[in-house]
Amino acid sequence: MRSVGPRDTPFLHKFTGVQLFTLAQETAEDWWEVEALFDLSFAPGRTALSSYRLREDVPPVAELCRVARDESGILGGAIRYWPVQVGGAQVLLLGPVAVHPTAQGEGLGAALIRDTVARAQENGFARILLVGDEPYYSRFGFRRLHGVTMPPPTNPDRVLGLDLVPNAWEAITGSVQRTP
Ligand SMILES: CC(C)(COP(=O)(O)OP(=O)(O)OC[C@H]1O[C@@H](n2cnc3c(N)ncnc32)[C@H](O)[C@@H]1OP(=O)(O)O)[C@@H](O)C(=O)NCCC(=O)NCCS
């Protein structure tokens, strides 16, 4: 098991306070295990989704790709981010994010999202975009984005954004584009 680094974050169980997982930056050795977790957590054919065309051949934002492992090194959850553009503005695309089915509902998904949103803000990013369920992501401050379109077919109600600096999404409209 890898040693704990200075940028690692402990994740404590919300009721018992016991440390269940440690969040750390994803490494090259984690890649395929994270892919397997995403395969398990999403419907088959996830990579056929239009959002994956925005990620193809573009490196993810390394410092925001984080894995949660328990004390035995078992992977409990993971999150990745990619750089994209909307109307010429730089945007972070959150996702995929997934928690292993045996660890869901204990706050780990929230921990991965809060940890990386805070890091993104510290690192000077202005705004985040994702495609997901507003009833889940609204608790982190994500709101429906009007005038921002993902490659079809994407339900516009699932296109959500978060400001990391005040009014970061104001006046930003257009289709979401790959980073050139
Ligand atoms: C979505 C996911 C990452 C959340 O992680 P988690 O660790 O289970 O979530 P948390 O423990 O932080 O939060 C649990 C709460 O979120 C709610 N929730 C989870 N998914 C939700 C959804 N899609 N819509 C609305 N609420 C949702 C749960 O009902 C629970 O509610 P409660 O706090 O009122 O009990 C996880 O369920 C998962 O991996 N799902 C499969 C993959 C996926 O759908 N990823 C997101 C793509 S948009």
PDBQT file of the ligand as one rigid body, heavy atoms in Angstrom, charges set to zero:
ROOT
HETATM    1  C1  LIG A 201     -23.598   9.362  -7.449  1.00  0.00    +0.000 C 
HETATM    2  C2  LIG A 201     -22.575   8.754  -6.486  1.00  0.00    +0.000 C 
HETATM    3  C3  LIG A 201     -21.166   9.159  -6.916  1.00  0.00    +0.000 C 
HETATM    4  C4  LIG A 201     -22.832   9.341  -5.086  1.00  0.00    +0.000 C 
HETATM    5  O1  LIG A 201     -21.870   8.831  -4.172  1.00  0.00    +0.000 OA
HETATM    6  P1  LIG A 201     -22.300   8.372  -2.696  1.00  0.00    +0.000 P 
HETATM    7  O2  LIG A 201     -21.064   8.219  -1.893  1.00  0.00    +0.000 OA
HETATM    8  O3  LIG A 201     -23.213   7.214  -2.784  1.00  0.00    +0.000 OA
HETATM    9  O4  LIG A 201     -23.139   9.658  -2.261  1.00  0.00    +0.000 OA
HETATM   10  P2  LIG A 201     -23.194  10.384  -0.849  1.00  0.00    +0.000 P 
HETATM   11  O5  LIG A 201     -23.066   9.374   0.240  1.00  0.00    +0.000 OA
HETATM   12  O6  LIG A 201     -22.274  11.521  -0.869  1.00  0.00    +0.000 OA
HETATM   13  O7  LIG A 201     -24.657  10.968  -0.891  1.00  0.00    +0.000 OA
HETATM   14  C5  LIG A 201     -25.729  10.097  -0.724  1.00  0.00    +0.000 C 
HETATM   15  C6  LIG A 201     -27.002  10.867  -0.946  1.00  0.00    +0.000 C 
HETATM   16  O8  LIG A 201     -27.086  11.250  -2.319  1.00  0.00    +0.000 OA
HETATM   17  C7  LIG A 201     -28.311  10.769  -2.849  1.00  0.00    +0.000 C 
HETATM   18  N1  LIG A 201     -28.099  10.460  -4.260  1.00  0.00    +0.000 N 
HETATM   19  C8  LIG A 201     -27.184   9.626  -4.800  1.00  0.00    +0.000 A 
HETATM   20  N2  LIG A 201     -27.325   9.614  -6.143  1.00  0.00    +0.000 NA
HETATM   21  C9  LIG A 201     -28.321  10.466  -6.441  1.00  0.00    +0.000 A 
HETATM   22  C10 LIG A 201     -28.934  10.878  -7.647  1.00  0.00    +0.000 A 
HETATM   23  N3  LIG A 201     -28.530  10.399  -8.831  1.00  0.00    +0.000 N 
HETATM   24  N4  LIG A 201     -29.953  11.787  -7.573  1.00  0.00    +0.000 NA
HETATM   25  C11 LIG A 201     -30.365  12.272  -6.387  1.00  0.00    +0.000 A 
HETATM   26  N5  LIG A 201     -29.815  11.924  -5.193  1.00  0.00    +0.000 NA
HETATM   27  C12 LIG A 201     -28.814  11.018  -5.231  1.00  0.00    +0.000 A 
HETATM   28  C13 LIG A 201     -28.641   9.559  -2.012  1.00  0.00    +0.000 C 
HETATM   29  O9  LIG A 201     -30.001   9.269  -2.075  1.00  0.00    +0.000 OA
HETATM   30  C14 LIG A 201     -28.217  10.036  -0.631  1.00  0.00    +0.000 C 
HETATM   31  O10 LIG A 201     -29.204  10.902  -0.125  1.00  0.00    +0.000 OA
HETATM   32  P3  LIG A 201     -29.301  11.257   1.467  1.00  0.00    +0.000 P 
HETATM   33  O11 LIG A 201     -28.060  12.036   1.810  1.00  0.00    +0.000 OA
HETATM   34  O12 LIG A 201     -30.523  12.072   1.554  1.00  0.00    +0.000 OA
HETATM   35  O13 LIG A 201     -29.359   9.919   2.153  1.00  0.00    +0.000 OA
HETATM   36  C15 LIG A 201     -22.713   7.216  -6.379  1.00  0.00    +0.000 C 
HETATM   37  O14 LIG A 201     -24.005   6.891  -5.974  1.00  0.00    +0.000 OA
HETATM   38  C16 LIG A 201     -22.388   6.471  -7.671  1.00  0.00    +0.000 C 
HETATM   39  O15 LIG A 201     -21.235   6.128  -7.921  1.00  0.00    +0.000 OA
HETATM   40  N6  LIG A 201     -23.402   6.209  -8.515  1.00  0.00    +0.000 N 
HETATM   41  C17 LIG A 201     -23.192   5.482  -9.751  1.00  0.00    +0.000 C 
HETATM   42  C18 LIG A 201     -22.397   6.303 -10.747  1.00  0.00    +0.000 C 
HETATM   43  C19 LIG A 201     -23.035   7.660 -10.976  1.00  0.00    +0.000 C 
HETATM   44  O16 LIG A 201     -24.245   7.755 -11.183  1.00  0.00    +0.000 OA
HETATM   45  N7  LIG A 201     -22.193   8.717 -10.942  1.00  0.00    +0.000 N 
HETATM   46  C20 LIG A 201     -22.644  10.083 -11.124  1.00  0.00    +0.000 C 
HETATM   47  C21 LIG A 201     -22.812  10.414 -12.555  1.00  0.00    +0.000 C 
HETATM   48  S1  LIG A 201     -23.726  11.898 -12.794  1.00  0.00    +0.000 SA
ENDROOT
TORSDOF 0
